[in-house]
Amino acid sequence: MRFPLILVSPARPENVGAAARAMKTMGFDELRIVNSQAHLEAGARRVAHGAGEILEQATHWPSLAAALADIDFSIATTARSRAKFRYYATPQQVESQLAEKQQWIGSAALVFGREDTGLTNEELDQVDLLTGIPMAADYPSLNLGQAVMVYCYQLSALRQVAAVPAVTADGQQLKALRQRLSQLVERLEVSDDRKLVDWLDQRLGTLQQRDTAMLHRLLHDIEKNLIDKKTG
């Protein structure tokens, strides 16, 4: 399973270098940078300390949407207070989700926000699952390099285990389900219920492959029933 890490508008080259060093230490090698050239500055290479090839091979993207266009499943880090009604997974829960999903998806990405403001609500809406690092103290947050290391360490075992493809694996199944459910919500005229919509968006990201298949069947039956009632 391909697993790029995405840094959105990082401001400090040293933070990007620390992220690259954490990635290499834990077996990750694909870095995507959104709307920033910080990885090209000398400070990034100095702190990377042996992970310079990750910075050299990093790709630049104009927006988060563009960076996620070829990704099957995405996770974004955020502070819990920003999560509103959404499901909020710990790093350990993210590992469990990905351990199952690597059997039926081809790519996943972990997204980190800006050092000062994190990710916008619009950017959070683009991912499948939200996560954050529980902290014992009331300190605002870890810095970018530290956060990357925590997740790379937690998820490193997934890089060392070969996935066994499921017979009915389909990396597009989750995206199709999300689109289908969104259309149904519009059809039922409940799209203004943000609490419901946010809950649905985030819970979809926690489904296992067999659950998505069953939900596709349920939605098919609901859609058929709506059509029959309309034409009956």
CYANA upper distance limits for C-alpha pairs under 8 A (distance plus 0.5 A):
  1 MET  CA    102 GLN  CA      6.70
  1 MET  CA    105 ILE  CA      7.74
  1 MET  CA    106 GLY  CA      5.52
  1 MET  CA    107 SER  CA      5.67
  1 MET  CA    108 ALA  CA      7.73
  1 MET  CA    163 ALA  CA      8.01
  2 ARG  CA    106 GLY  CA      6.91
  2 ARG  CA    107 SER  CA      5.06
  2 ARG  CA    108 ALA  CA      6.84
  3 PHE  CA     28 PHE  CA      7.92
  3 PHE  CA     30 GLU  CA      7.52
  3 PHE  CA    107 SER  CA      6.37
  3 PHE  CA    108 ALA  CA      5.56
  3 PHE  CA    109 ALA  CA      5.78
  3 PHE  CA    110 LEU  CA      8.08
  4 PRO  CA     28 PHE  CA      8.06
  4 PRO  CA     29 ASP  CA      7.79
  4 PRO  CA     30 GLU  CA      5.13
  4 PRO  CA     31 LEU  CA      6.04
  4 PRO  CA     32 ARG  CA      7.24
  4 PRO  CA    108 ALA  CA      7.56
  4 PRO  CA    109 ALA  CA      5.62
  4 PRO  CA    110 LEU  CA      7.31
  5 LEU  CA     30 GLU  CA      6.90
  5 LEU  CA     31 LEU  CA      5.60
  5 LEU  CA     32 ARG  CA      6.63
  5 LEU  CA    109 ALA  CA      6.16
  5 LEU  CA    110 LEU  CA      5.47
  5 LEU  CA    111 VAL  CA      6.59
  5 LEU  CA    112 PHE  CA      8.31
  6 ILE  CA     31 LEU  CA      6.54
  6 ILE  CA     32 ARG  CA      5.17
  6 ILE  CA     33 ILE  CA      6.35
  6 ILE  CA     34 VAL  CA      7.74
  6 ILE  CA     67 ALA  CA      8.14
  6 ILE  CA    109 ALA  CA      7.45
  6 ILE  CA    110 LEU  CA      6.57
  6 ILE  CA    111 VAL  CA      5.19
  6 ILE  CA    112 PHE  CA      6.64
  7 LEU  CA     31 LEU  CA      8.25
  7 LEU  CA     32 ARG  CA      6.84
  7 LEU  CA     33 ILE  CA      5.58
  7 LEU  CA     34 VAL  CA      6.65
  7 LEU  CA    111 VAL  CA      6.57
  7 LEU  CA    112 PHE  CA      5.50
  7 LEU  CA    113 GLY  CA      6.70
  7 LEU  CA    114 ARG  CA      8.17
  8 VAL  CA     33 ILE  CA      6.65
  8 VAL  CA     34 VAL  CA      5.18
  8 VAL  CA     35 ASN  CA      7.25
  8 VAL  CA     36 SER  CA      8.17
  8 VAL  CA     64 LEU  CA      7.52
  8 VAL  CA    111 VAL  CA      7.82
  8 VAL  CA    112 PHE  CA      6.65
  8 VAL  CA    113 GLY  CA      5.54
  8 VAL  CA    114 ARG  CA      6.44
  8 VAL  CA    119 LEU  CA      8.14
  9 SER  CA     33 ILE  CA      7.62
  9 SER  CA     34 VAL  CA      5.94
  9 SER  CA     35 ASN  CA      5.62
  9 SER  CA     36 SER  CA      5.53
  9 SER  CA    113 GLY  CA      7.64
  9 SER  CA    114 ARG  CA      6.19
 10 PRO  CA     15 ASN  CA      8.10
 10 PRO  CA     16 VAL  CA      7.55
 10 PRO  CA     33 ILE  CA      8.40
 10 PRO  CA     36 SER  CA      6.77
 10 PRO  CA     38 ALA  CA      7.21
 10 PRO  CA    113 GLY  CA      7.93
 10 PRO  CA    114 ARG  CA      5.88
 10 PRO  CA    115 GLU  CA      7.00
 11 ALA  CA     36 SER  CA      7.76
 11 ALA  CA     38 ALA  CA      6.86
 11 ALA  CA    114 ARG  CA      7.76
 11 ALA  CA    115 GLU  CA      7.56
 12 ARG  CA     16 VAL  CA      7.33
 12 ARG  CA     38 ALA  CA      6.80
 13 PRO  CA     17 GLY  CA      6.74
 13 PRO  CA     38 ALA  CA      5.13
 13 PRO  CA     39 HIS  CA      6.23
 13 PRO  CA     40 LEU  CA      8.28
 13 PRO  CA     41 GLU  CA      6.64
 13 PRO  CA     42 ALA  CA      8.06
 13 PRO  CA     43 GLY  CA      5.76
 13 PRO  CA     44 ALA  CA      4.88
 14 GLU  CA     18 ALA  CA      6.64
 14 GLU  CA     43 GLY  CA      5.72
 14 GLU  CA     44 ALA  CA      5.17
 14 GLU  CA     45 ARG  CA      8.43
 14 GLU  CA     46 ARG  CA      8.18
 14 GLU  CA     47 VAL  CA      6.29
 14 GLU  CA     48 ALA  CA      8.43
 15 ASN  CA     19 ALA  CA      6.67
 15 ASN  CA     44 ALA  CA      7.57
 15 ASN  CA    143 ASN  CA      8.25
 15 ASN  CA    144 LEU  CA      6.40
 15 ASN  CA    145 GLY  CA      5.78
 16 VAL  CA     20 ALA  CA      6.72
 16 VAL  CA     38 ALA  CA      7.52
 16 VAL  CA     39 HIS  CA      6.45
 16 VAL  CA     44 ALA  CA      6.24
 16 VAL  CA     48 ALA  CA      8.36
 16 VAL  CA    144 LEU  CA      8.27
 16 VAL  CA    145 GLY  CA      7.45
 17 GLY  CA     21 ARG  CA      6.73
 17 GLY  CA     39 HIS  CA      7.53
 17 GLY  CA     43 GLY  CA      7.76
 17 GLY  CA     44 ALA  CA      4.52
 17 GLY  CA     45 ARG  CA      6.29
 17 GLY  CA     46 ARG  CA      7.64
 17 GLY  CA     47 VAL  CA      5.43
 17 GLY  CA     48 ALA  CA      4.64
 17 GLY  CA     49 HIS  CA      8.39
 17 GLY  CA     51 ALA  CA      8.48
 17 GLY  CA     55 LEU  CA      8.09
 17 GLY  CA    145 GLY  CA      8.34
 18 ALA  CA     22 ALA  CA      6.70
 18 ALA  CA     44 ALA  CA      7.96
 18 ALA  CA     47 VAL  CA      6.25
 18 ALA  CA     48 ALA  CA      5.98
 18 ALA  CA    145 GLY  CA      5.36
 18 ALA  CA    146 GLN  CA      8.36
 19 ALA  CA     23 MET  CA      6.66
 19 ALA  CA     48 ALA  CA      8.11
 19 ALA  CA    144 LEU  CA      7.57
 19 ALA  CA    145 GLY  CA      5.10
 19 ALA  CA    146 GLN  CA      8.17
 19 ALA  CA    148 VAL  CA      6.19
 19 ALA  CA    149 MET  CA      7.45
 20 ALA  CA     24 LYS  CA      6.80
 20 ALA  CA     31 LEU  CA      8.18
 20 ALA  CA     48 ALA  CA      6.33
 20 ALA  CA     51 ALA  CA      6.52
 20 ALA  CA     52 GLY  CA      8.24
 20 ALA  CA     54 ILE  CA      6.65
 20 ALA  CA     55 LEU  CA      7.26
 21 ARG  CA     25 THR  CA      6.68
 21 ARG  CA     47 VAL  CA      8.13
 21 ARG  CA     48 ALA  CA      5.32
 21 ARG  CA     49 HIS  CA      7.20
 21 ARG  CA     50 GLY  CA      7.73
 21 ARG  CA     51 ALA  CA      5.80
 22 ALA  CA     26 MET  CA      6.86
 22 ALA  CA    145 GLY  CA      7.81
 22 ALA  CA    148 VAL  CA      7.14
 22 ALA  CA    149 MET  CA      5.51
 22 ALA  CA    152 CYS  CA      7.42
 23 MET  CA     27 GLY  CA      6.61
 23 MET  CA     28 PHE  CA      5.24
 23 MET  CA     29 ASP  CA      6.86
 23 MET  CA    148 VAL  CA      7.98
 23 MET  CA    149 MET  CA      7.59
 23 MET  CA    152 CYS  CA      6.75
 24 LYS  CA     28 PHE  CA      5.99
 24 LYS  CA     29 ASP  CA      6.66
 24 LYS  CA     51 ALA  CA      6.66
 24 LYS  CA     54 ILE  CA      8.15
 26 MET  CA    152 CYS  CA      6.32
 26 MET  CA    153 TYR  CA      6.51
 26 MET  CA    156 SER  CA      6.08
 27 GLY  CA    156 SER  CA      7.04
 27 GLY  CA    159 ARG  CA      7.26
 28 PHE  CA    152 CYS  CA      7.95
 28 PHE  CA    156 SER  CA      8.36
 28 PHE  CA    159 ARG  CA      8.18
 29 ASP  CA     54 ILE  CA      6.53
 30 GLU  CA     54 ILE  CA      7.29
 30 GLU  CA     57 GLN  CA      8.13
 30 GLU  CA     58 ALA  CA      7.19
 31 LEU  CA     54 ILE  CA      7.19
 31 LEU  CA     55 LEU  CA      7.94
 31 LEU  CA     57 GLN  CA      8.07
 31 LEU  CA     58 ALA  CA      5.39
 31 LEU  CA     59 THR  CA      7.19
 32 ARG  CA     58 ALA  CA      6.03
 32 ARG  CA     59 THR  CA      5.48
 32 ARG  CA     60 HIS  CA      6.51
 32 ARG  CA     61 TRP  CA      7.62
 32 ARG  CA     67 ALA  CA      7.64
 33 ILE  CA     37 GLN  CA      8.35
 33 ILE  CA     39 HIS  CA      8.44
 33 ILE  CA     58 ALA  CA      7.38
 33 ILE  CA     59 THR  CA      6.60
 33 ILE  CA     60 HIS  CA      5.36
 33 ILE  CA     61 TRP  CA      6.59
 34 VAL  CA     60 HIS  CA      6.33
 34 VAL  CA     61 TRP  CA      5.23
 34 VAL  CA     62 PRO  CA      6.24
 34 VAL  CA     63 SER  CA      6.16
 34 VAL  CA     64 LEU  CA      6.77
 34 VAL  CA     67 ALA  CA      7.79
 35 ASN  CA     60 HIS  CA      7.56
 35 ASN  CA     61 TRP  CA      6.72
 35 ASN  CA     62 PRO  CA      5.75
 35 ASN  CA     63 SER  CA      6.96
 36 SER  CA     60 HIS  CA      8.09
 37 GLN  CA     41 GLU  CA      7.86
 37 GLN  CA     60 HIS  CA      8.46
 38 ALA  CA     44 ALA  CA      7.57
 39 HIS  CA     44 ALA  CA      6.08
 39 HIS  CA     45 ARG  CA      8.12
 39 HIS  CA     55 LEU  CA      6.52
 39 HIS  CA     58 ALA  CA      8.47
 40 LEU  CA     44 ALA  CA      7.47
 40 LEU  CA     45 ARG  CA      8.32
 40 LEU  CA     55 LEU  CA      7.83
 40 LEU  CA     56 GLU  CA      8.39
 41 GLU  CA     45 ARG  CA      7.62
 42 ALA  CA     46 ARG  CA      6.72
 43 GLY  CA     47 VAL  CA      6.84
 44 ALA  CA     48 ALA  CA      6.54
 44 ALA  CA     55 LEU  CA      8.45
 45 ARG  CA     49 HIS  CA      7.19
 45 ARG  CA     51 ALA  CA      8.30
 45 ARG  CA     52 GLY  CA      6.34
 45 ARG  CA     55 LEU  CA      7.87
 48 ALA  CA     52 GLY  CA      6.57
 51 ALA  CA     55 LEU  CA      7.67
 52 GLY  CA     56 GLU  CA      6.71
 53 GLU  CA     57 GLN  CA      6.47
 54 ILE  CA     58 ALA  CA      6.43
 61 TRP  CA     66 ALA  CA      6.90
 61 TRP  CA     67 ALA  CA      6.30
 62 PRO  CA     66 ALA  CA      7.25
 62 PRO  CA     67 ALA  CA      8.35
 63 SER  CA     67 ALA  CA      6.94
 64 LEU  CA     68 LEU  CA      6.68
 64 LEU  CA    123 GLU  CA      7.49
 65 ALA  CA     69 ALA  CA      6.59
 65 ALA  CA    126 GLN  CA      7.57
 68 LEU  CA     74 SER  CA      8.07
 68 LEU  CA    109 ALA  CA      8.21
 71 ILE  CA    107 SER  CA      5.95
 71 ILE  CA    108 ALA  CA      6.31
 71 ILE  CA    109 ALA  CA      7.25
 72 ASP  CA    105 ILE  CA      6.87
 72 ASP  CA    106 GLY  CA      7.18
 72 ASP  CA    107 SER  CA      5.84
 72 ASP  CA    108 ALA  CA      6.34
 72 ASP  CA    171 GLY  CA      6.45
 72 ASP  CA    172 GLN  CA      7.12
 72 ASP  CA    174 LEU  CA      8.23
 72 ASP  CA    175 LYS  CA      7.87
 73 PHE  CA    105 ILE  CA      8.11
 73 PHE  CA    107 SER  CA      7.06
 73 PHE  CA    108 ALA  CA      5.15
 73 PHE  CA    109 ALA  CA      7.06
 73 PHE  CA    127 VAL  CA      8.06
 73 PHE  CA    128 ASP  CA      6.76
 73 PHE  CA    205 GLY  CA      8.28
 74 SER  CA    108 ALA  CA      5.96
 74 SER  CA    109 ALA  CA      5.30
 74 SER  CA    110 LEU  CA      6.52
 74 SER  CA    111 VAL  CA      7.89
 74 SER  CA    127 VAL  CA      5.63
 74 SER  CA    128 ASP  CA      5.78
 74 SER  CA    129 LEU  CA      7.02
 75 ILE  CA    108 ALA  CA      8.31
 75 ILE  CA    109 ALA  CA      6.73
 75 ILE  CA    110 LEU  CA      5.41
 75 ILE  CA    111 VAL  CA      6.55
 75 ILE  CA    127 VAL  CA      6.38
 75 ILE  CA    128 ASP  CA      6.45
 75 ILE  CA    129 LEU  CA      5.24
 75 ILE  CA    130 LEU  CA      6.18
 75 ILE  CA    131 THR  CA      7.43
 76 ALA  CA    110 LEU  CA      6.32
 76 ALA  CA    111 VAL  CA      5.03
 76 ALA  CA    112 PHE  CA      6.71
 76 ALA  CA    124 LEU  CA      7.34
 76 ALA  CA    127 VAL  CA      6.95
 76 ALA  CA    129 LEU  CA      6.91
 76 ALA  CA    130 LEU  CA      5.53
 76 ALA  CA    131 THR  CA      6.58
 77 THR  CA    110 LEU  CA      8.09
 77 THR  CA    111 VAL  CA      6.70
 77 THR  CA    112 PHE  CA      6.06
 77 THR  CA    113 GLY  CA      7.67
 77 THR  CA    130 LEU  CA      6.45
 77 THR  CA    131 THR  CA      5.34
 77 THR  CA    132 GLY  CA      5.73
 78 THR  CA     82 ARG  CA      7.33
 78 THR  CA     83 ALA  CA      7.93
 78 THR  CA    112 PHE  CA      8.31
 78 THR  CA    113 GLY  CA      8.06
 78 THR  CA    118 GLY  CA      7.24
 78 THR  CA    119 LEU  CA      7.59
 78 THR  CA    130 LEU  CA      7.29
 78 THR  CA    131 THR  CA      6.65
 78 THR  CA    132 GLY  CA      5.87
 79 ALA  CA     83 ALA  CA      7.59
 79 ALA  CA    132 GLY  CA      6.36
 79 ALA  CA    133 ILE  CA      8.42
 79 ALA  CA    141 SER  CA      8.39
 80 ARG  CA     84 LYS  CA      8.49
 80 ARG  CA     88 TYR  CA      7.53
 80 ARG  CA    131 THR  CA      8.44
 80 ARG  CA    132 GLY  CA      7.01
 83 ALA  CA     87 TYR  CA      8.01
 83 ALA  CA     88 TYR  CA      7.51
 83 ALA  CA    130 LEU  CA      8.08
 85 PHE  CA    195 LYS  CA      6.37
 85 PHE  CA    198 ASP  CA      6.76
 85 PHE  CA    199 TRP  CA      6.75
 86 ARG  CA    130 LEU  CA      8.11
 86 ARG  CA    198 ASP  CA      6.22
 86 ARG  CA    199 TRP  CA      5.91
 86 ARG  CA    202 GLN  CA      6.35
 87 TYR  CA    129 LEU  CA      7.92
 87 TYR  CA    130 LEU  CA      7.25
 87 TYR  CA    199 TRP  CA      7.36
 87 TYR  CA    202 GLN  CA      6.14
 87 TYR  CA    203 ARG  CA      7.08
 88 TYR  CA    129 LEU  CA      8.05
 88 TYR  CA    130 LEU  CA      5.88
 88 TYR  CA    131 THR  CA      5.82
 88 TYR  CA    132 GLY  CA      7.69
 89 ALA  CA     93 GLN  CA      6.08
 89 ALA  CA     94 VAL  CA      6.67
 89 ALA  CA    129 LEU  CA      8.08
 89 ALA  CA    130 LEU  CA      6.72
 89 ALA  CA    131 THR  CA      5.09
 89 ALA  CA    132 GLY  CA      7.24
 90 THR  CA     94 VAL  CA      6.78
 90 THR  CA    131 THR  CA      6.16
 90 THR  CA    132 GLY  CA      6.36
 90 THR  CA    133 ILE  CA      6.73
 90 THR  CA    134 PRO  CA      7.64
 91 PRO  CA     95 GLU  CA      6.84
 91 PRO  CA    131 THR  CA      7.23
 91 PRO  CA    132 GLY  CA      7.41
 91 PRO  CA    133 ILE  CA      7.12
 91 PRO  CA    151 TYR  CA      6.98
 91 PRO  CA    154 GLN  CA      7.12
 92 GLN  CA     96 SER  CA      7.00
 92 GLN  CA    154 GLN  CA      7.35
 93 GLN  CA     97 GLN  CA      6.70
 94 VAL  CA     98 LEU  CA      6.68
 94 VAL  CA    131 THR  CA      7.88
 95 GLU  CA     99 ALA  CA      6.52
 95 GLU  CA    154 GLN  CA      7.43
 95 GLU  CA    155 LEU  CA      6.26
 95 GLU  CA    158 LEU  CA      8.26
 96 SER  CA    100 GLU  CA      7.12
 97 GLN  CA    101 LYS  CA      6.73
 97 GLN  CA    206 THR  CA      6.99
 97 GLN  CA    208 GLN  CA      8.41
 98 LEU  CA    102 GLN  CA      6.26
 98 LEU  CA    158 LEU  CA      8.35
 99 ALA  CA    103 GLN  CA      8.03
 99 ALA  CA    158 LEU  CA      7.15
100 GLU  CA    104 TRP  CA      8.41
100 GLU  CA    208 GLN  CA      7.25
101 LYS  CA    105 ILE  CA      6.41
101 LYS  CA    208 GLN  CA      7.23
101 LYS  CA    209 GLN  CA      7.64
102 GLN  CA    106 GLY  CA      7.45
102 GLN  CA    107 SER  CA      8.41
102 GLN  CA    163 ALA  CA      6.50
103 GLN  CA    163 ALA  CA      5.95
103 GLN  CA    164 VAL  CA      6.10
103 GLN  CA    165 PRO  CA      5.51
103 GLN  CA    166 ALA  CA      6.32
103 GLN  CA    169 ALA  CA      7.81
104 TRP  CA    165 PRO  CA      6.55
104 TRP  CA    166 ALA  CA      6.37
104 TRP  CA    168 THR  CA      8.36
104 TRP  CA    169 ALA  CA      4.92
104 TRP  CA    170 ASP  CA      6.47
104 TRP  CA    171 GLY  CA      6.56
104 TRP  CA    209 GLN  CA      7.40
105 ILE  CA    169 ALA  CA      7.52
105 ILE  CA    170 ASP  CA      7.01
105 ILE  CA    171 GLY  CA      4.74
105 ILE  CA    172 GLN  CA      8.31
106 GLY  CA    171 GLY  CA      6.49
112 PHE  CA    118 GLY  CA      7.90
112 PHE  CA    119 LEU  CA      8.03
112 PHE  CA    144 LEU  CA      8.15
112 PHE  CA    148 VAL  CA      8.43
113 GLY  CA    117 THR  CA      7.90
113 GLY  CA    118 GLY  CA      4.59
113 GLY  CA    119 LEU  CA      5.13
114 ARG  CA    118 GLY  CA      4.79
114 ARG  CA    119 LEU  CA      6.88
115 GLU  CA    143 ASN  CA      7.40
115 GLU  CA    144 LEU  CA      6.83
119 LEU  CA    123 GLU  CA      6.44
119 LEU  CA    124 LEU  CA      6.92
120 THR  CA    124 LEU  CA      6.77
121 ASN  CA    125 ASP  CA      6.73
122 GLU  CA    126 GLN  CA      7.44
123 GLU  CA    127 VAL  CA      7.93
124 LEU  CA    130 LEU  CA      8.18
128 ASP  CA    201 ASP  CA      7.49
128 ASP  CA    202 GLN  CA      6.50
128 ASP  CA    204 LEU  CA      7.75
128 ASP  CA    205 GLY  CA      5.34
129 LEU  CA    202 GLN  CA      6.09
129 LEU  CA    203 ARG  CA      8.40
129 LEU  CA    205 GLY  CA      5.89
129 LEU  CA    206 THR  CA      7.91
130 LEU  CA    202 GLN  CA      7.95
133 ILE  CA    147 ALA  CA      8.41
135 MET  CA    139 TYR  CA      8.33
142 LEU  CA    146 GLN  CA      6.43
142 LEU  CA    147 ALA  CA      6.36
143 ASN  CA    147 ALA  CA      6.72
144 LEU  CA    148 VAL  CA      6.73
145 GLY  CA    149 MET  CA      6.80
146 GLN  CA    150 VAL  CA      6.81
147 ALA  CA    151 TYR  CA      6.99
148 VAL  CA    152 CYS  CA      6.50
149 MET  CA    153 TYR  CA      6.42
150 VAL  CA    154 GLN  CA      6.70
151 TYR  CA    155 LEU  CA      6.46
152 CYS  CA    156 SER  CA      6.08
155 LEU  CA    159 ARG  CA      7.88
156 SER  CA    160 GLN  CA      7.57
157 ALA  CA    161 VAL  CA      7.24
165 PRO  CA    169 ALA  CA      7.12
169 ALA  CA    209 GLN  CA      8.19
172 GLN  CA    176 ALA  CA      6.64
173 GLN  CA    177 LEU  CA      6.62
173 GLN  CA    212 THR  CA      7.75
173 GLN  CA    213 ALA  CA      8.43
174 LEU  CA    178 ARG  CA      6.67
174 LEU  CA    204 LEU  CA      8.19
174 LEU  CA    205 GLY  CA      8.45
174 LEU  CA    212 THR  CA      7.28
175 LYS  CA    179 GLN  CA      6.79
176 ALA  CA    180 ARG  CA      6.57
177 LEU  CA    181 LEU  CA      6.54
177 LEU  CA    212 THR  CA      7.64
177 LEU  CA    215 LEU  CA      8.42
177 LEU  CA    216 HIS  CA      7.02
178 ARG  CA    182 SER  CA      6.63
178 ARG  CA    201 ASP  CA      7.86
178 ARG  CA    204 LEU  CA      7.73
179 GLN  CA    183 GLN  CA      6.82
180 ARG  CA    184 LEU  CA      6.89
180 ARG  CA    219 LEU  CA      8.35
181 LEU  CA    185 VAL  CA      6.69
181 LEU  CA    219 LEU  CA      8.05
182 SER  CA    186 GLU  CA      6.88
183 GLN  CA    187 ARG  CA      6.67
184 LEU  CA    188 LEU  CA      6.60
184 LEU  CA    223 GLU  CA      8.30
185 VAL  CA    189 GLU  CA      6.70
185 VAL  CA    190 VAL  CA      6.15
185 VAL  CA    191 SER  CA      6.10
186 GLU  CA    190 VAL  CA      6.85
186 GLU  CA    191 SER  CA      6.01
191 SER  CA    197 VAL  CA      7.11
193 ASP  CA    197 VAL  CA      6.75
194 ARG  CA    198 ASP  CA      6.32
195 LYS  CA    199 TRP  CA      6.61
196 LEU  CA    200 LEU  CA      6.67
197 VAL  CA    201 ASP  CA      6.62
198 ASP  CA    202 GLN  CA      6.76
199 TRP  CA    203 ARG  CA      6.47
200 LEU  CA    204 LEU  CA      6.59
201 ASP  CA    205 GLY  CA      7.66
202 GLN  CA    206 THR  CA      7.80
203 ARG  CA    207 LEU  CA      7.47
207 LEU  CA    211 ASP  CA      6.24
207 LEU  CA    212 THR  CA      6.76
208 GLN  CA    212 THR  CA      6.91
209 GLN  CA    213 ALA  CA      6.94
210 ARG  CA    214 MET  CA      6.82
211 ASP  CA    215 LEU  CA      6.61
212 THR  CA    216 HIS  CA      6.62
213 ALA  CA    217 ARG  CA      7.01
214 MET  CA    218 LEU  CA      6.82
215 LEU  CA    219 LEU  CA      6.59
216 HIS  CA    220 HIS  CA      6.64
217 ARG  CA    221 ASP  CA      6.87
218 LEU  CA    222 ILE  CA      6.75
219 LEU  CA    223 GLU  CA      6.51
220 HIS  CA    224 LYS  CA      6.60
221 ASP  CA    225 ASN  CA      6.57
222 ILE  CA    226 LEU  CA      6.71
223 GLU  CA    227 ILE  CA      6.78
224 LYS  CA    228 ASP  CA      6.67
225 ASN  CA    229 LYS  CA      6.71
226 LEU  CA    230 LYS  CA      6.66
227 ILE  CA    231 THR  CA      6.68
228 ASP  CA    232 GLY  CA      6.09
